[in-house]
Amino acid sequence: MRKHNTALTRFGRKVKGSYQSYGLGVKLAAVVILGLCFVFIWSVFSPSSYSVAYQRDTFDDIREPISSANRKKVTPLVPSTKKEQPHNKKLKHRSSSGEKKKRVDRSSLPSKSGGWHKNDKSGVDRKRKGEDLKLPEKVDEVKEQELEGSETDELDQEAAEKVEDEDEKAKDNGKKNKNLGPLFDPKAHYTWNLCSTRSKHNYIPCIDFESASGKLQNYRHHERSCPKAPQMCLVPLPPGGYETPVSWPESKSKIHYKNVAHPKLEVYVKKESWVVESGDYLIFPTNQSIPKGGIQHYLDFIEEMVPDIEWGKNIRVVLDIGCEDSSFGASLLEKDVLTLTLGLKDDLVDLAQVALERGFPAVVTPFGTRRLPFPSGVFDAIHCNDCHASWHSNGGKHLIEMNRILRPGGYFILSSTHSSIEVEEGMSTLTASICWNILADKTDEISDIRIKLYQKPQANEIYQLRRKKVPPLCKANENPDASWYVPIKSCLHTIPESIEQRGTEWPEEWPKRLETYPEWMNNREKLIADSEHWKAIVDHSYLVGLGIEWSNIRNVMDMKAINGGFAAALAQQKVWVMNVIPVHAPNTLPVVFERGLIGVYHDWCEAFGTYPRSYDLLHADHLFSRLKNRCKHPIVIVVEMDRILRPGGWGIIRDKVEILDPLEKILRSLHWEIRMTFAKDKEGILCAQKTMWRP
């Protein structure tokens, strides 16, 4: 019995010892099991935004960055923790750009047929119209050369990107990095509506009031003022319909009345003799003009007053302030003088639209307190015939602006049928203060018009001889070419003196001027190469390979001109080209004017200063890719193109394939007919024609 109790005692001691040795392990195991249960329950019931694994998985699925238009509709994948946002944005940007690069590579591969009509739908449309899908071999070779680009274009791209980068750095200084998405949202679907504005079918955004209601005394802003909301509506056609414009040169003498119909114009036509309504047309008799005795006599009288003025030779580029019968520019055009008419905001009769319909260069802009969109010292002559400008008022700022854009030694021609003593005294004092030399002051007995011819000085010494230094000379660091939304300065910019500066020498006579490159132009060899590059493209591709009937083309715009190479290549055609230099691009507009061509500065994030249906052809060479980082709503550029292009007009767009693909869908939504597409090595060309369609 005692032995049995001893055995039980020993067994109990062993169990107790075993329990003491394994007790800690059991406790740890229980804690681990409870912890795992807690993690499982938390992972099931916690929000997905706290899941790190979920975030990283979604980065691989992002193919395109979220567009600003759809940003509110998409649930954000990034947690709202402030510390994690910059890191997540950086990962998101890298992922999207990598995926985007792969997508472009696939879409830009040439097809078996050589890359023409990479989209089958476009090819089907061409076949239905019975058009030939093949182009001459020379055209194909030039297309490849065109897509490769020139050295000048590469330099322009680098300079433009540098300017854009500097703009972005200035805007985002001290802020988070900007997440740049695609230019056009490839998944977006557009529905279009007609604009409901007071100007109706003649609506010019940024110049006309957009409100269609309310009793407003004026139709137009005193200064350029764009709508706050992006312009996403389409300007309607004239209420009486629209006819294909009369071809040049017949359009000089008659146009379709319904294309420019306007209530105030109807009243104006009944009072004037230089324009006559005849059935469906407006007729412009050649023997009728506002100056009595005819416009030719008027021009001859000016040459007699100042023999140094030789129209079409040393005088090539002229600015005509105000717009009436366009006879001044029309007659000078026959003398190889390119006259740009400046339609002012007070032109409620819309005579500038009549000028454009006839095929004459014109641009519409307010002329109040801001500079005109031109560089300094570029116009050979400026003409004002009863243009209703108060040159001597407000400190003479308007005349000081004329002094800025007039070439050193250039001519200011002021003519009027009547003027007051106050105006005469004011002009005399003002022109003396800015050192303009009055070359002639004479009244023509036939036309009864008094003409004064002034000349801008060609040296700075004369400014120092003034008793009163009013207006003063501008500071050396003030840019005379800055003009976009820049107020008019009450000072005189000094005249260039060094041969390396622009403006020291008068340009060569026309047409030698077109292909002459003065000393102040940098990289003259590259400018020559650029001109040859565009001449080859125009001669062997644009004129013969796109199906454009050039006899119907008169008004042309180069939406991103560089040095005017495209316009120079069209110099032998019966067209004129408006060369537009975007305000964020390198300042090459002086080069354009020096070659005897015309152009303006413009920001394509806003509407252009012209009437609807003004141009027959729009040319955009890598415009959209340069504006990717600038415009908040790039779609407004396409809407603006639809506004200023005439029904039946053409658009030639060269850009990256990743931009042309969604752009083609947008143009199809506007019912433009895609005539041709071509792609090679991520670069492409799209040629489209606008139709009569309106929603």
C-alpha positions as CSV (number, residue, x, y, z in Angstrom):
1,M,0.0,0.0,0.0
2,R,2.8,2.3,0.9
3,K,4.6,1.5,-2.4
4,H,1.4,2.3,-4.3
5,N,1.0,5.7,-2.7
6,T,4.7,6.4,-3.4
7,A,4.1,5.6,-7.1
8,L,1.1,7.9,-7.3
9,T,3.1,10.6,-5.6
10,R,5.9,10.3,-8.1
11,F,3.5,10.3,-11.1
12,G,1.9,13.5,-9.7
13,R,5.2,15.2,-9.4
14,K,6.1,14.3,-13.0
15,V,2.7,15.6,-14.3
16,K,3.2,18.8,-12.3
17,G,6.7,19.2,-13.6
18,S,5.6,18.6,-17.2
19,Y,2.8,21.2,-16.7
20,Q,5.2,23.7,-15.4
21,S,7.7,23.1,-18.3
22,Y,5.0,23.3,-21.1
23,G,2.7,25.9,-19.6
24,L,4.5,28.9,-21.3
25,G,4.3,27.3,-24.7
26,V,0.5,26.7,-24.3
27,K,0.0,30.2,-23.3
28,L,2.0,31.5,-26.3
29,A,0.0,29.3,-28.7
30,A,-3.2,30.6,-27.3
31,V,-2.1,34.2,-27.8
32,V,-1.0,33.5,-31.4
33,I,-4.4,31.9,-32.2
34,L,-6.3,34.8,-30.8
35,G,-4.1,37.3,-32.7
36,L,-4.6,35.5,-35.9
37,C,-8.4,35.5,-35.3
38,F,-8.2,39.2,-34.7
39,V,-6.2,39.9,-37.9
40,F,-8.7,37.8,-39.9
41,I,-11.7,39.6,-38.5
42,W,-10.0,43.1,-39.1
43,S,-9.1,42.2,-42.7
44,V,-12.7,41.2,-43.4
45,F,-14.5,44.1,-41.9
46,S,-12.0,47.0,-42.4
47,P,-12.4,49.5,-45.3
48,S,-10.4,48.7,-48.5
49,S,-8.7,52.1,-48.5
50,Y,-6.5,50.9,-45.7
51,S,-5.3,47.8,-47.6
52,V,-1.7,48.3,-48.8
53,A,-1.9,45.3,-51.0
54,Y,-5.0,46.6,-52.7
55,Q,-3.3,49.9,-53.5
56,R,-0.3,48.3,-55.1
57,D,-2.4,45.9,-57.2
58,T,-4.4,48.8,-58.6
59,F,-1.3,50.7,-59.8
60,D,-0.7,47.9,-62.3
61,D,-4.2,48.3,-63.7
62,I,-4.1,52.0,-64.4
63,R,-3.7,52.5,-68.2
64,E,-4.4,56.2,-68.5
65,P,-4.3,58.9,-65.8
66,I,-7.7,60.1,-64.8
67,S,-8.7,63.1,-66.9
68,S,-9.8,66.3,-65.2
69,A,-13.2,66.1,-66.8
70,N,-13.9,62.7,-65.1
71,R,-12.0,63.2,-61.9
72,K,-15.1,63.8,-59.8
73,K,-16.9,60.7,-61.1
74,V,-14.0,58.3,-60.3
75,T,-13.5,56.9,-56.8
76,P,-9.9,57.8,-55.8
77,L,-7.7,54.8,-55.3
78,V,-5.2,56.7,-53.1
79,P,-5.8,57.0,-49.4
80,S,-6.5,60.5,-48.1
81,T,-3.5,60.4,-45.8
82,K,-1.4,63.5,-46.6
83,K,1.9,61.7,-46.1
84,E,1.2,59.0,-48.7
85,Q,-0.2,61.2,-51.5
86,P,3.0,62.4,-53.1
87,H,4.5,58.9,-53.1
88,N,1.3,57.4,-54.6
89,K,1.0,60.1,-57.2
90,K,4.6,59.4,-58.3
91,L,3.9,55.7,-58.7
92,K,0.7,56.3,-60.5
93,H,2.4,58.6,-63.0
94,R,5.2,56.1,-63.8
95,S,2.7,53.3,-64.2
96,S,0.4,55.2,-66.5
97,S,3.2,56.6,-68.7
98,G,4.7,53.1,-69.1
99,E,1.4,51.6,-70.1
100,K,0.8,54.6,-72.4
101,K,4.1,54.0,-74.2
102,K,3.2,50.4,-74.9
103,R,-0.2,51.4,-76.2
104,V,1.3,54.0,-78.6
105,D,3.8,51.5,-79.9
106,R,1.1,49.1,-80.9
107,S,-1.2,51.7,-82.5
108,S,1.6,53.3,-84.5
109,L,2.7,50.1,-86.3
110,P,2.3,50.6,-90.0
111,S,-0.3,48.4,-91.7
112,K,0.5,45.9,-94.5
113,S,-0.6,48.5,-97.0
114,G,2.1,50.9,-95.9
115,G,0.3,52.6,-93.0
116,W,-2.4,54.3,-95.0
117,H,-5.8,54.3,-93.3
118,K,-4.8,52.6,-90.2
119,N,-8.5,52.6,-89.3
120,D,-10.7,50.5,-91.4
121,K,-13.7,52.8,-91.1
122,S,-11.8,55.6,-92.7
123,G,-10.8,53.4,-95.6
124,V,-14.4,52.2,-96.1
125,D,-15.5,55.9,-96.3
126,R,-13.0,56.6,-99.0
127,K,-14.0,53.6,-101.1
128,R,-17.7,54.6,-100.9
129,K,-16.8,57.9,-102.5
130,G,-14.9,56.1,-105.3
131,E,-11.6,57.7,-104.3
132,D,-8.3,56.1,-104.9
133,L,-6.5,55.0,-101.7
134,K,-3.1,55.0,-103.3
135,L,-0.9,58.0,-103.7
136,P,2.1,58.5,-106.0
137,E,5.4,57.1,-104.9
138,K,6.9,60.6,-104.5
139,V,4.1,61.5,-102.2
140,D,4.8,58.5,-100.1
141,E,8.5,59.4,-99.9
142,V,7.7,62.9,-98.9
143,K,5.3,61.7,-96.2
144,E,8.1,59.7,-94.6
145,Q,10.4,62.7,-94.8
146,E,7.7,64.9,-93.4
147,L,7.1,62.6,-90.4
148,E,10.8,62.4,-89.7
149,G,10.9,66.2,-89.4
150,S,13.7,68.6,-89.8
151,E,16.5,69.8,-87.6
152,T,14.7,73.2,-87.2
153,D,11.6,71.4,-86.0
154,E,13.6,69.6,-83.4
155,L,15.1,72.8,-82.1
156,D,11.7,74.4,-82.0
157,Q,10.4,71.4,-80.0
158,E,13.3,71.6,-77.5
159,A,12.8,75.4,-77.1
160,A,9.0,75.1,-76.8
161,E,9.3,72.3,-74.2
162,K,11.8,74.4,-72.3
163,V,9.4,77.3,-72.2
164,E,6.6,75.1,-71.2
165,D,8.7,73.5,-68.4
166,E,9.6,76.9,-67.1
167,D,5.9,78.0,-67.1
168,E,5.0,74.8,-65.2
169,K,7.8,75.3,-62.7
170,A,6.6,78.9,-62.1
171,K,3.0,77.8,-61.6
172,D,3.7,74.8,-59.5
173,N,6.5,76.4,-57.4
174,G,6.0,75.1,-53.8
175,K,3.1,72.9,-54.9
176,K,2.7,69.2,-55.5
177,N,3.8,67.7,-58.8
178,K,1.2,68.0,-61.5
179,N,-0.3,64.7,-62.7
180,L,-0.4,65.0,-66.5
181,G,-3.0,62.9,-68.2
182,P,-3.7,62.3,-71.9
183,L,-4.5,65.4,-74.0
184,F,-7.9,63.9,-74.9
185,D,-9.8,61.4,-72.8
186,P,-10.0,58.3,-75.1
187,K,-13.1,57.1,-73.3
188,A,-15.0,60.4,-73.5
189,H,-18.2,60.7,-75.5
190,Y,-19.2,64.1,-76.7
191,T,-22.7,65.5,-77.4
192,W,-22.9,68.9,-79.1
193,N,-25.3,71.7,-78.8
194,L,-25.7,75.0,-80.6
195,C,-24.5,78.2,-78.9
196,S,-27.2,80.5,-77.6
197,T,-25.6,83.9,-77.7
198,R,-26.6,87.4,-78.7
199,S,-24.3,87.4,-81.8
200,K,-25.8,84.1,-82.9
201,H,-24.2,82.9,-86.1
202,N,-21.5,85.6,-85.9
203,Y,-20.4,84.9,-82.4
204,I,-16.7,85.6,-81.5
205,P,-15.9,84.4,-78.0
206,C,-13.7,86.6,-75.9
207,I,-14.9,89.6,-77.9
208,D,-18.7,89.4,-78.1
209,F,-20.9,89.2,-75.0
210,E,-22.0,85.6,-74.6
211,S,-25.3,86.4,-72.9
212,A,-28.3,86.1,-75.2
213,S,-30.7,87.8,-72.8
214,G,-30.8,91.2,-71.2
215,K,-30.8,94.7,-72.6
216,L,-27.1,95.5,-73.3
217,Q,-26.1,98.6,-75.1
218,N,-23.0,97.0,-76.5
219,Y,-22.4,93.8,-78.3
220,R,-18.7,93.5,-77.5
221,H,-16.3,93.9,-74.6
222,H,-14.2,96.9,-74.4
223,E,-11.2,94.6,-73.9
224,R,-10.6,90.9,-74.7
225,S,-12.6,89.0,-72.1
226,C,-13.1,85.2,-72.5
227,P,-16.0,83.2,-71.0
228,K,-15.1,81.6,-67.6
229,A,-16.6,78.2,-68.7
230,P,-14.9,76.4,-71.6
231,Q,-16.7,77.0,-74.9
232,M,-18.3,73.6,-75.8
233,C,-21.1,74.7,-78.1
234,L,-21.1,75.0,-81.8
235,V,-21.9,78.3,-83.6
236,P,-24.9,77.9,-85.8
237,L,-25.0,78.5,-89.5
238,P,-26.7,81.7,-90.8
239,P,-30.5,81.5,-90.6
240,G,-30.9,81.8,-94.3
241,G,-28.5,78.9,-94.9
242,Y,-24.9,78.8,-96.1
243,E,-23.5,78.6,-99.6
244,T,-20.1,77.4,-100.7
245,P,-18.0,80.7,-101.0
246,V,-17.3,82.2,-104.4
247,S,-13.8,81.1,-105.5
248,W,-10.9,83.5,-105.9
249,P,-10.5,85.8,-107.8
250,E,-14.2,86.1,-108.6
251,S,-14.8,86.7,-104.8
252,K,-13.2,90.1,-105.1
253,S,-16.2,91.4,-107.0
254,K,-19.1,89.3,-105.5
255,I,-20.0,87.1,-102.6
256,H,-23.0,85.2,-101.3
257,Y,-25.1,87.6,-99.3
258,K,-26.5,85.0,-97.0
259,N,-23.0,84.0,-95.8
260,V,-22.5,87.4,-94.2
261,A,-26.1,88.4,-93.5
262,H,-26.5,90.8,-90.6
263,P,-29.3,93.3,-89.7
264,K,-26.9,96.3,-89.5
265,L,-25.2,95.2,-92.7
266,E,-28.5,95.3,-94.5
267,V,-29.1,98.9,-93.4
268,Y,-25.5,99.8,-94.3
269,V,-25.7,98.4,-97.8
270,K,-28.7,100.5,-98.7
271,K,-26.7,103.7,-97.9
272,E,-23.4,102.9,-99.7
273,S,-22.5,102.8,-103.4
274,W,-19.3,100.7,-103.2
275,V,-21.5,97.6,-102.4
276,V,-24.7,96.7,-104.1
277,E,-27.2,93.9,-103.3
278,S,-28.0,92.0,-106.5
279,G,-30.2,88.9,-105.9
280,D,-28.4,86.4,-103.7
281,Y,-25.1,88.3,-104.0
282,L,-23.3,91.4,-102.8
283,I,-21.6,93.0,-105.7
284,F,-18.6,95.3,-105.4
285,P,-18.3,97.5,-108.5
286,T,-14.7,98.1,-109.6
287,N,-15.4,101.7,-110.5
288,Q,-16.8,102.5,-107.0
289,S,-14.8,103.0,-103.8
290,I,-15.0,105.2,-100.8
291,P,-12.3,107.7,-102.0
292,K,-13.7,109.8,-104.9
293,G,-11.8,109.3,-108.1
294,G,-11.1,105.7,-107.3
295,I,-8.7,103.8,-105.1
296,Q,-6.0,103.6,-107.8
297,H,-5.8,107.4,-108.0
298,Y,-5.6,107.5,-104.2
299,L,-2.6,105.1,-104.2
300,D,-0.9,107.0,-107.0
301,F,-1.3,110.3,-105.2
302,I,0.4,108.8,-102.1
303,E,3.4,107.7,-104.3
304,E,3.6,111.1,-105.8
305,M,3.7,112.7,-102.4
306,V,6.6,110.4,-101.2
307,P,8.5,108.9,-104.1
308,D,10.4,106.7,-101.7
309,I,7.2,104.6,-101.3
310,E,7.3,101.9,-103.9
311,W,4.3,99.6,-103.5
312,G,5.2,95.9,-103.8
313,K,8.9,96.6,-103.6
314,N,10.2,98.2,-100.5
315,I,6.6,98.3,-99.1
316,R,5.3,94.8,-98.7
317,V,3.6,94.4,-95.3
318,V,0.9,97.0,-94.4
319,L,-1.6,97.3,-91.5
320,D,-4.9,99.0,-92.4
321,I,-6.6,100.3,-89.2
322,G,-10.4,99.9,-89.4
323,C,-12.3,98.2,-92.2
324,E,-14.6,99.7,-94.7
325,D,-14.7,98.8,-98.4
326,S,-11.4,96.8,-98.4
327,S,-10.5,98.6,-101.7
328,F,-7.2,99.8,-100.2
329,G,-6.0,96.2,-99.5
330,A,-7.6,94.8,-102.7
331,S,-5.7,97.3,-104.9
332,L,-2.4,96.9,-103.1
333,L,-2.7,93.1,-103.5
334,E,-2.4,93.6,-107.2
335,K,0.9,95.3,-106.5
336,D,2.2,92.4,-104.4
337,V,1.5,94.2,-101.1
338,L,0.1,92.1,-98.3
339,T,-2.3,94.3,-96.3
340,L,-3.7,93.0,-93.0
341,T,-7.0,94.7,-92.1
342,L,-7.5,95.4,-88.4
343,G,-11.3,95.1,-87.7
344,L,-12.0,97.0,-84.5
345,K,-14.6,95.9,-81.9
346,D,-16.8,98.9,-82.9
347,D,-17.3,97.4,-86.3
348,L,-20.9,96.3,-85.6
349,V,-21.6,96.1,-89.3
350,D,-19.1,93.3,-89.5
351,L,-17.3,94.7,-92.5
352,A,-14.2,92.6,-91.5
353,Q,-16.3,89.5,-92.1
354,V,-17.2,90.8,-95.6
355,A,-13.4,91.3,-96.2
356,L,-12.7,87.7,-95.2
357,E,-15.5,86.4,-97.3
358,R,-14.0,88.3,-100.3
359,G,-10.6,86.6,-99.6
360,F,-8.7,89.5,-97.9
361,P,-6.6,89.2,-94.7
362,A,-8.3,90.5,-91.6
363,V,-8.3,90.0,-87.8
364,V,-10.7,91.3,-85.2
365,T,-9.5,92.8,-81.9
366,P,-10.3,95.4,-79.4
367,F,-7.9,98.4,-79.4
368,G,-8.3,100.0,-76.0
369,T,-5.7,99.8,-73.3
370,R,-3.7,96.7,-74.4
371,R,-1.1,96.2,-77.0
372,L,-2.0,94.7,-80.4
373,P,-0.9,91.1,-80.9
374,F,2.1,91.9,-83.0
375,P,5.9,92.2,-82.3
376,S,7.7,95.5,-82.4
377,G,9.0,97.1,-85.6
378,V,7.5,94.8,-88.2
379,F,5.1,96.8,-90.4
380,D,6.5,98.7,-93.4
381,A,3.5,101.1,-93.3
382,I,0.3,101.7,-91.4
383,H,-2.8,103.2,-93.0
384,C,-5.7,105.0,-91.4
385,N,-8.4,106.5,-93.5
386,D,-11.1,108.0,-91.3
387,C,-10.6,105.0,-89.0
388,H,-12.2,106.9,-86.1
389,A,-9.2,106.4,-83.8
390,S,-8.6,109.2,-81.2
391,W,-4.9,109.2,-81.7
392,H,-4.2,112.3,-79.6
393,S,-6.4,111.4,-76.6
394,N,-5.5,109.4,-73.5
395,G,-1.9,110.6,-73.6
396,G,-1.5,109.5,-77.2
397,K,-1.2,105.8,-76.2
398,H,-2.7,104.5,-79.4
399,L,-0.2,106.4,-81.5
400,I,2.6,105.2,-79.2
401,E,1.4,101.7,-79.9
402,M,1.6,102.4,-83.7
403,N,5.2,103.6,-83.1
404,R,6.0,100.3,-81.4
405,I,4.8,98.0,-84.2
406,L,6.0,100.3,-87.1
407,R,9.4,99.5,-88.6
408,P,12.2,102.1,-88.0
409,G,11.9,104.4,-91.0
410,G,8.4,103.0,-91.6
411,Y,5.5,105.2,-92.8
412,F,2.2,106.2,-91.1
413,I,-0.4,107.3,-93.6
414,L,-3.3,109.4,-92.1
415,S,-6.1,110.5,-94.4
416,S,-9.4,112.2,-93.6
417,T,-12.1,114.2,-95.3
418,H,-12.6,116.5,-92.3
419,S,-10.8,117.1,-89.0
420,S,-11.2,119.7,-86.2
421,I,-8.7,122.2,-85.1
422,E,-8.4,120.4,-81.7
423,V,-7.5,117.2,-83.5
424,E,-4.9,118.9,-85.7
425,E,-3.2,120.6,-82.8
426,G,-3.2,117.4,-80.7
427,M,-1.7,115.3,-83.5
428,S,0.9,118.0,-84.3
429,T,2.1,118.1,-80.6
430,L,2.0,114.3,-80.2
431,T,3.9,113.4,-83.4
432,A,6.6,116.0,-82.5
433,S,7.0,114.5,-79.1
434,I,7.7,111.0,-80.5
435,C,9.9,112.5,-83.2
436,W,7.9,111.5,-86.2
437,N,9.0,113.4,-89.3
438,I,6.1,114.7,-91.4
439,L,7.0,114.0,-95.0
440,A,4.0,115.4,-96.8
441,D,0.7,117.1,-96.0
442,K,-1.6,117.7,-99.0
443,T,-5.2,117.6,-100.0
444,D,-6.2,115.8,-103.1
445,E,-8.5,118.0,-105.2
446,I,-10.3,115.0,-106.9
447,S,-11.1,113.0,-103.8
448,D,-11.1,116.0,-101.4
449,I,-9.1,113.9,-98.9
450,R,-6.3,115.4,-96.9
451,I,-3.4,113.0,-96.6
452,K,-0.5,113.3,-94.1
453,L,2.5,111.1,-94.3
454,Y,4.7,110.6,-91.3
455,Q,8.0,108.6,-90.9
456,K,9.3,106.9,-87.8
457,P,12.9,107.9,-86.9
458,Q,15.7,105.5,-87.7
459,A,18.2,106.5,-85.0
460,N,18.1,107.2,-81.2
461,E,20.0,110.5,-81.4
462,I,16.8,112.5,-82.2
463,Y,15.2,111.4,-79.0
464,Q,17.9,113.1,-77.0
465,L,17.3,116.4,-78.8
466,R,13.8,116.8,-77.3
467,R,13.3,119.6,-74.8
468,K,10.7,117.6,-72.9
469,K,11.4,113.9,-72.6
470,V,7.7,113.1,-72.8
471,P,6.9,110.3,-73.5
472,P,10.1,108.9,-71.9
473,L,12.3,106.1,-73.3
474,C,11.3,102.7,-72.1
475,K,13.6,100.9,-69.6
476,A,16.2,98.6,-71.2
477,N,14.7,95.5,-69.6
478,E,11.2,96.0,-71.0
479,N,10.5,93.6,-73.9
480,P,9.1,95.5,-76.9
481,D,7.7,92.3,-78.4
482,A,5.6,91.4,-75.3
483,S,2.0,92.1,-76.4
484,W,-0.4,89.3,-75.2
485,Y,-2.6,90.9,-72.5
486,V,0.2,93.5,-72.0
487,P,-1.1,97.1,-71.4
488,I,0.1,99.8,-73.8
489,K,3.2,101.5,-72.3
490,S,3.5,105.3,-72.3
491,C,7.1,105.1,-73.4
492,L,9.2,104.8,-76.5
493,H,11.4,101.8,-77.1
494,T,14.9,102.6,-78.4
495,I,15.7,101.9,-82.0
496,P,18.2,99.0,-82.7
497,E,21.6,100.2,-83.6
498,S,23.8,97.1,-83.8
499,I,23.8,95.1,-87.0
500,E,23.1,92.0,-85.0
501,Q,19.9,93.5,-83.9
502,R,16.6,93.3,-85.8
503,G,15.5,96.6,-87.4
504,T,18.8,98.2,-88.2
505,E,18.4,97.6,-92.0
506,W,15.4,97.7,-94.3
507,P,14.4,94.3,-95.7
508,E,15.2,93.4,-99.3
509,E,12.7,94.2,-102.0
510,W,9.9,91.7,-102.6
511,P,10.1,88.9,-103.7
512,K,13.8,88.5,-102.9
513,R,12.8,89.3,-99.3
514,L,11.1,86.0,-98.9
515,E,14.3,84.0,-99.1
516,T,16.7,86.5,-97.6
517,Y,18.0,86.0,-94.1
518,P,19.7,89.0,-92.4
519,E,22.5,88.9,-90.0
520,W,20.3,89.1,-86.9
521,M,18.6,85.7,-87.7
522,N,20.4,82.9,-85.9
523,N,21.0,79.6,-87.6
524,R,20.4,80.9,-91.1
525,E,21.4,77.5,-92.6
526,K,18.8,75.8,-90.6
527,L,16.2,78.3,-91.7
528,I,17.1,77.6,-95.3
529,A,16.8,73.9,-94.7
530,D,13.4,74.4,-93.0
531,S,12.1,76.3,-96.1
532,E,13.3,73.5,-98.4
533,H,11.7,71.0,-96.1
534,W,8.3,72.6,-96.3
535,K,8.5,73.3,-100.0
536,A,9.1,69.6,-100.7
537,I,6.1,68.7,-98.5
538,V,3.8,71.2,-100.0
539,D,4.8,70.5,-103.6
540,H,4.8,66.8,-103.5
541,S,2.2,66.0,-100.8
542,Y,-0.2,68.8,-99.9
543,L,-0.8,70.0,-103.4
544,V,-1.2,66.6,-105.1
545,G,-1.7,63.9,-102.5
546,L,-4.5,65.0,-100.2
547,G,-7.4,65.4,-102.6
548,I,-7.8,69.1,-101.8
549,E,-9.1,71.2,-104.6
550,W,-6.8,74.2,-104.2
551,S,-8.8,76.4,-106.6
552,N,-11.3,76.6,-103.8
553,I,-8.7,77.5,-101.1
554,R,-8.0,81.2,-100.4
555,N,-7.9,81.9,-96.7
556,V,-5.3,79.7,-94.9
557,M,-4.1,79.6,-91.3
558,D,-1.0,78.0,-90.0
559,M,-2.0,77.4,-86.3
560,K,1.6,76.9,-85.1
561,A,3.9,78.6,-87.6
562,I,7.5,78.7,-86.7
563,N,9.5,80.6,-89.3
564,G,6.8,80.9,-92.0
565,G,8.2,77.9,-94.0
566,F,4.7,76.5,-94.7
567,A,3.4,80.0,-95.9
568,A,6.5,80.6,-98.0
569,A,6.0,77.3,-99.7
570,L,2.5,78.5,-100.7
571,A,3.7,81.8,-102.0
572,Q,3.1,80.9,-105.6
573,Q,-0.4,79.7,-104.9
574,K,-3.4,82.1,-105.0
575,V,-3.7,82.0,-101.2
576,W,-2.8,84.1,-98.2
577,V,-1.6,82.5,-94.9
578,M,-2.2,83.8,-91.4
579,N,0.9,82.7,-89.4
580,V,-0.1,82.2,-85.8
581,I,2.7,82.0,-83.2
582,P,1.5,80.5,-79.9
583,V,2.4,82.8,-77.0
584,H,4.2,80.0,-75.1
585,A,6.4,79.1,-78.1
586,P,9.7,80.8,-79.1
587,N,9.2,84.3,-80.5
588,T,9.7,83.7,-84.2
589,L,7.0,86.1,-85.4
590,P,9.5,88.8,-86.3
591,V,11.1,86.3,-88.7
592,V,7.7,85.8,-90.4
593,F,7.3,89.5,-91.0
594,E,10.9,90.0,-92.1
595,R,10.2,87.5,-94.9
596,G,7.2,89.6,-96.1
597,L,4.5,87.5,-94.5
598,I,1.9,88.3,-91.9
599,G,0.9,86.8,-88.6
600,V,-0.2,87.3,-85.0
601,Y,0.5,86.1,-81.5
602,H,-2.2,83.9,-79.9
603,D,-3.0,81.6,-77.0
604,W,-4.9,78.6,-78.4
605,C,-6.5,78.0,-75.0
606,E,-8.7,80.9,-76.0
607,A,-10.8,81.8,-79.0
608,F,-9.1,83.4,-82.0
609,G,-10.0,87.0,-83.1
610,T,-12.0,86.2,-86.2
611,Y,-15.6,85.5,-87.3
612,P,-17.0,82.1,-87.7
613,R,-16.4,80.4,-91.1
614,S,-13.4,82.6,-91.9
615,Y,-10.9,80.1,-93.2
616,D,-10.7,77.5,-96.0
617,L,-7.8,75.5,-94.6
618,L,-6.3,75.1,-91.1
619,H,-2.8,73.6,-90.8
620,A,-1.6,72.4,-87.3
621,D,1.9,71.0,-87.1
622,H,2.4,69.4,-83.6
623,L,0.1,72.1,-82.1
624,F,-1.8,69.8,-79.7
625,S,1.3,68.0,-78.3
626,R,2.8,71.4,-77.5
627,L,-0.3,72.5,-75.6
628,K,-0.6,69.3,-73.5
629,N,0.7,71.0,-70.3
630,R,-1.0,74.4,-70.9
631,C,-4.7,74.2,-71.7
632,K,-7.0,72.9,-69.0
633,H,-9.6,71.8,-71.6
634,P,-7.8,71.0,-74.9
635,I,-11.1,70.0,-76.5
636,V,-11.9,73.8,-76.8
637,I,-9.2,74.0,-79.5
638,V,-11.1,71.5,-81.6
639,V,-14.3,73.4,-81.0
640,E,-12.5,76.6,-82.1
641,M,-11.3,75.0,-85.2
642,D,-14.9,74.0,-86.0
643,R,-15.9,77.6,-85.5
644,I,-13.4,79.4,-87.7
645,L,-13.3,76.8,-90.5
646,R,-15.9,77.1,-93.3
647,P,-18.2,74.2,-94.2
648,G,-16.3,72.3,-96.9
649,G,-13.0,73.6,-95.4
650,W,-10.0,71.3,-94.7
651,G,-7.9,70.6,-91.7
652,I,-4.3,69.1,-92.0
653,I,-3.1,68.0,-88.6
654,R,0.4,66.5,-88.0
655,D,1.1,65.2,-84.5
656,K,1.8,62.1,-82.4
657,V,-0.4,59.1,-82.9
658,E,-1.5,59.0,-79.3
659,I,-3.1,62.4,-80.0
660,L,-4.4,61.8,-83.5
661,D,-6.3,58.6,-82.5
662,P,-8.7,60.3,-80.0
663,L,-8.7,63.5,-82.1
664,E,-10.1,61.5,-85.0
665,K,-13.0,60.3,-82.9
666,I,-13.7,63.9,-81.8
667,L,-13.8,65.1,-85.4
668,R,-16.1,62.2,-86.3
669,S,-18.4,63.2,-83.5
670,L,-18.5,66.7,-85.2
671,H,-19.4,64.9,-88.5
672,W,-16.1,65.9,-90.2
673,E,-15.2,63.5,-93.0
674,I,-11.8,61.9,-92.4
675,R,-10.2,61.9,-95.9
676,M,-6.8,60.4,-95.1
677,T,-4.7,59.2,-92.2
678,F,-1.0,58.1,-92.2
679,A,1.2,56.9,-89.4
680,K,4.9,56.0,-89.0
681,D,7.1,55.7,-85.9
682,K,4.5,57.2,-83.5
683,E,4.0,60.2,-85.8
684,G,1.1,60.7,-88.0
685,I,-1.0,63.0,-90.3
686,L,-4.7,63.4,-90.4
687,C,-6.6,65.2,-93.2
688,A,-10.2,65.9,-92.6
689,Q,-13.0,68.0,-94.2
690,K,-15.7,69.9,-92.3
691,T,-19.3,69.3,-93.4
692,M,-22.5,71.4,-93.1
693,W,-23.6,69.4,-90.1
694,R,-25.0,71.3,-87.1
695,P,-26.7,69.6,-84.1
